[in-house]
Structure formats: structure tokens, C-alpha cells
Amino acid sequence: MKQIDYLVITHFHADHVGGVPQLAAKLPIKHYVDHGPSRETGANADALYSAYQKSWGSGQHIAVKPGDKIPVKGLDVQVLSADGAVIKTPLKGAGKPNPLCGKDAPKAEDKTENARSTGTLITFGKFRLIDLGDLTWNKEQELVCPNNLVGTVDVYLTTHHATDASGPATIVHALQPRVAIMNNGATKGGTPPAWQVVRRSPGIQDIWQVHYAVGGGKDNNADEQFIANPDQANDQGKWIKLSAEATGDVSVTNSRNGFSKTYKR
């Protein structure tokens, strides 16, 4: 890799933007995409956002809003949520009433950066992947209630590391992903309620995990072959690779053991 054309920052928390200055020091970043200024204040929040701004250098900053598109060559990258707002018009082929609405009670209003996450739908031919960053429960439901404005997807990158502050069945089951990739840590995310929501989603075939969720136990974790880092005491920083075809076919590979599986559309 020689450069990054578009770096999308979902929101301004350390685990999502904290390493940007170090990344920018290693290779050029042409465009920095985010929802606009950080909405959190205080010494730590201010320092984090300031360091991010300083990393822009000669790169171009793009603040997006729902409905915008990020012009990545060869892909359709649709912004679904940003800065606390979500799209209001259904995407092509979407917009049907969602019978799940009302079954997941709303949670207390989230005033953090999480609820302002920049969420995107990435389309490549017939392939569709959704990434909502750390968007939280109530905002997620706005995307699919009373009508599902998004439609269905092939791959669901679990929202908010698969914590139960996000990912109600109202949206996950409406999306009907065939494959889920859980970007969790050993002790961060992967909570049993969130994991079970994904596991029970209609049409789901497999859940792939970056780490074994220690608090989940055997009943709330995928089989070991689908987990990149199954041993917390010997975490080697292994990763999950996703490959997609314009036909909608998807292949997922575990870097730790080389295990790969293809999902035909």
C-alpha cells in the first residue's frame, strides 16, 4: 500500500481516531472523511480532536451528512448517518414497513460521539456491506422504523463492537445479513445479548470474530475456526479478511489459521 485515498473516521473516540497521527506519518492520506467537529469537550476529547486535525497536513478534509456519497472509485459508498442525523429517504429498492418496529424499547438518549457516528453502506455490484461505527440503539432504529430505509445486506460489520448498547434485532434482523464480522476485543464488545441477536438473525450463516469474547462463554462465541484471536493470554493481533465479488459472492479468511469460506449469493 502506497497511500490511503479516503480515510473514514466514524467518530472521535480514541479507539476510532487515536492512531491517525501515527498512520499519517507512515503513508499519505489523501482525504479525511468525518461528520464534522467533535461534539465532546474536555481535556482528553479536545486533545484527541486537535491531534487528528493536525494530521491532515496536505490532505483534504471532507465533512459528510446523511445522503452524501464518498467518491471511492469502483464503489458506491452511501452515508447513512452522521452527526446525529440519519437518511430520511429510502435507498433504491428499500422503504418497506418493518414489522419489528416497537419490539425493542428505546434506551436513554445517548449524547456521546457514538450516536453521531458516520455510518455507511458500501455497494460493489450486487454486494452490500453496512458499517455504522458505534451508532447506538435509538439512532439505529431510526434507519429502519417505521420503514426500512436501507434494505438488506450481505455482510454486517457489528455495530459498536457488538455491545448491547447497539444492535437491536429491529435493525439487525431487518438487514438480514448472510455473514457478520464482529470487530470485538477479548473483553470489549461481543456481549451475549448482542451476539444472540446476530445469531438469531434470519438468513445468517456464520459469525466471524476478531477475538474470543471472554464474557460470552461457549454458547456466545463462534467456533474457534472463525475466531482470529481465540486466546486472550496469547493475542497475536491476527485479522479477518473479507473479499467480495460484484456478483455478490463473499469470501472470508481467518489470518490465524488460513481457514476460508465462500458464501455464494
C-alpha positions in Angstrom: 0.0 0.0 0.0 1.4 3.4 -1.0 -1.4 5.7 0.1 -4.9 5.9 1.6 -7.4 7.6 -0.8 -10.3 8.0 1.7 -9.9 7.5 5.5 -13.4 7.4 7.1 -13.4 8.4 10.7 -16.8 7.2 12.2 -16.5 9.4 15.3 -14.0 10.9 17.7 -13.2 8.3 20.3 -9.7 7.1 20.9 -10.3 3.6 19.6 -11.5 5.0 16.3 -9.3 8.1 15.7 -6.5 7.8 18.2 -3.9 6.3 15.9 -4.4 8.6 12.9 -1.4 10.8 13.5 0.9 7.7 13.6 -0.8 6.3 10.5 -0.4 9.6 8.6 3.3 9.7 9.5 3.7 6.3 7.7 1.9 6.9 4.4 0.0 9.7 2.7 -3.8 10.1 3.4 -5.5 12.0 0.6 -8.9 12.6 2.1 -10.1 12.6 5.7 -13.8 12.0 5.9 -15.8 12.5 9.1 -19.1 14.0 10.4 -17.6 17.5 11.2 -16.3 18.8 14.6 -16.2 16.6 17.7 -19.3 17.1 19.9 -17.5 16.1 23.1 -15.4 18.5 25.1 -12.8 18.3 27.9 -9.1 18.0 28.1 -8.9 14.4 26.6 -11.5 15.0 24.0 -10.0 18.3 22.9 -6.5 16.8 22.7 -7.7 13.9 20.7 -9.5 16.0 18.1 -6.7 18.5 17.9 -4.2 15.8 17.1 -6.5 14.4 14.4 -6.8 17.9 12.8 -3.0 18.4 12.8 -2.6 15.1 11.0 -4.5 16.4 7.9 -1.3 18.0 6.5 -1.8 18.4 2.8 -4.8 16.0 2.8 -8.3 17.3 2.1 -10.9 17.2 4.8 -14.5 16.2 3.9 -17.4 16.6 6.4 -20.3 14.5 5.3 -24.0 14.4 6.1 -26.6 11.6 5.6 -27.4 11.1 1.9 -23.9 12.1 0.7 -21.7 9.7 -1.2 -18.0 9.2 -0.7 -16.4 9.1 -4.2 -14.3 5.9 -3.9 -13.6 4.7 -7.5 -15.4 1.5 -8.3 -17.6 1.6 -5.2 -20.9 3.2 -4.2 -20.3 4.5 -0.6 -23.5 5.9 0.7 -23.6 7.9 4.0 -26.5 6.7 6.1 -25.8 8.5 9.4 -23.6 11.4 10.5 -23.5 13.9 13.4 -26.7 12.5 15.0 -28.8 12.6 11.8 -29.8 9.7 9.5 -31.2 9.5 6.0 -34.9 10.2 5.6 -35.4 8.9 2.1 -35.3 5.1 1.4 -32.5 3.8 -0.8 -33.3 2.2 -4.1 -35.3 -0.9 -3.5 -35.9 -0.2 0.2 -38.6 1.5 2.1 -40.9 -1.3 3.1 -42.7 -1.3 6.5 -40.6 -3.0 9.2 -42.8 -5.3 11.3 -40.2 -5.5 14.1 -40.6 -1.8 15.0 -41.8 -1.3 18.5 -40.5 -4.6 19.8 -37.2 -3.2 21.1 -37.9 -0.4 23.6 -35.8 2.7 23.2 -32.9 3.3 25.5 -31.9 6.6 27.3 -30.7 9.2 24.9 -27.0 8.9 24.0 -25.3 12.3 24.0 -21.8 11.0 23.2 -19.9 10.8 20.0 -21.2 7.3 19.5 -24.7 8.5 18.5 -23.0 10.8 15.9 -21.2 8.0 14.2 -20.8 8.2 10.4 -22.4 5.1 9.1 -22.0 3.9 5.5 -23.4 1.3 3.1 -20.8 0.1 0.7 -22.0 -1.4 -2.6 -20.0 -3.2 -5.2 -22.2 -4.6 -7.9 -24.6 -6.8 -6.1 -22.6 -6.9 -2.9 -23.6 -4.7 0.1 -21.8 -4.2 3.4 -23.0 -2.0 6.3 -20.8 -0.3 8.8 -22.4 2.0 11.3 -19.4 2.6 13.5 -20.6 2.9 17.1 -24.0 4.2 16.3 -26.3 3.5 19.3 -29.7 1.8 19.7 -32.1 4.6 19.2 -30.4 6.1 16.1 -30.1 2.6 14.5 -33.8 2.2 14.8 -34.4 5.5 13.1 -32.8 3.9 10.0 -35.4 1.1 9.8 -38.6 2.4 11.6 -41.3 2.7 10.7 -39.9 1.7 7.3 -36.7 0.0 6.5 -34.8 2.8 4.6 -31.7 0.6 4.0 -32.9 -2.7 2.7 -30.9 -5.9 3.1 -27.1 -6.5 3.2 -24.7 -9.3 2.5 -22.3 -8.5 5.3 -22.9 -6.8 8.7 -19.9 -5.3 10.5 -21.3 -5.5 14.0 -22.1 -2.1 15.4 -20.3 -0.8 18.4 -18.1 -3.9 18.7 -21.3 -5.9 19.3 -22.2 -4.4 22.6 -25.8 -4.4 23.7 -25.9 -0.6 23.7 -26.3 -1.1 20.0 -27.6 -3.7 17.6 -31.2 -4.3 18.4 -33.0 -7.0 16.5 -35.2 -4.3 15.0 -32.3 -3.3 12.6 -30.1 -6.5 12.5 -33.0 -8.8 11.6 -34.3 -6.2 9.1 -30.9 -6.1 7.3 -30.9 -10.0 7.1 -27.1 -10.3 6.6 -25.7 -13.6 5.4 -22.4 -13.0 7.2 -21.5 -11.0 10.3 -18.0 -9.9 11.2 -17.6 -8.9 14.9 -14.9 -6.3 15.5 -14.7 -7.0 19.2 -11.9 -7.3 21.8 -11.5 -10.1 24.3 -13.2 -8.0 27.0 -14.7 -5.3 24.8 -18.0 -6.0 23.0 -19.2 -9.4 22.0 -21.8 -9.3 24.8 -24.1 -12.3 24.9 -27.3 -10.4 24.2 -25.8 -8.7 21.1 -24.2 -11.9 19.9 -27.5 -13.8 20.2 -29.3 -11.1 18.2 -26.9 -11.7 15.4 -27.0 -15.5 15.7 -30.8 -15.5 15.5 -31.0 -13.1 12.5 -32.9 -14.7 9.6 -30.5 -15.9 6.9 -27.3 -15.6 8.9 -24.8 -18.3 8.0 -21.7 -17.5 10.1 -20.3 -15.0 12.6 -16.6 -14.3 12.3 -14.9 -12.7 15.3 -11.6 -10.8 15.8 -11.4 -12.0 19.3 -12.9 -14.7 21.5 -15.3 -12.8 23.8 -14.3 -13.9 27.3 -17.6 -13.0 28.9 -19.6 -14.9 26.4 -18.6 -18.5 27.1 -19.0 -21.3 24.6 -22.7 -20.5 23.9 -22.0 -16.9 22.8 -18.9 -17.3 20.7 -18.4 -18.7 17.2 -16.5 -22.0 16.7 -12.7 -21.5 17.1 -12.0 -21.7 13.3 -14.0 -18.4 12.8 -12.1 -16.5 15.5 -8.8 -14.7 14.7 -7.6 -14.4 18.3 -9.1 -17.2 20.4 -6.5 -16.9 23.3 -6.5 -13.7 25.3 -3.3 -14.7 27.0 -1.5 -15.1 23.7 -3.1 -12.4 21.5 -1.1 -12.2 18.3 -3.1 -9.5 16.6 -4.5 -11.7 13.8 -7.1 -10.4 11.5 -10.1 -11.3 9.4 -10.0 -10.6 5.6 -13.2 -10.0 3.6 -13.2 -10.4 -0.2 -16.2 -9.6 -2.3 -17.2 -10.0 -5.9 -19.5 -7.8 -8.0 -21.7 -10.9 -8.3 -22.4 -10.7 -4.6 -20.3 -13.7 -3.7 -18.3 -13.2 -0.5 -15.2 -14.9 0.9 -13.9 -14.5 4.4 -10.5 -15.7 5.6 -9.0 -16.1 9.1 -5.4 -15.0 9.0 -4.5 -17.1 12.1 -5.2 -20.5 10.6 -5.8 -19.8 6.9 -9.4 -21.0 7.2 -11.5 -19.5 4.4 -15.2 -19.9 3.4 -17.0 -18.6 0.4 -20.7 -17.6 0.5 -22.4 -17.7 -2.8 -25.2 -15.2 -3.4 
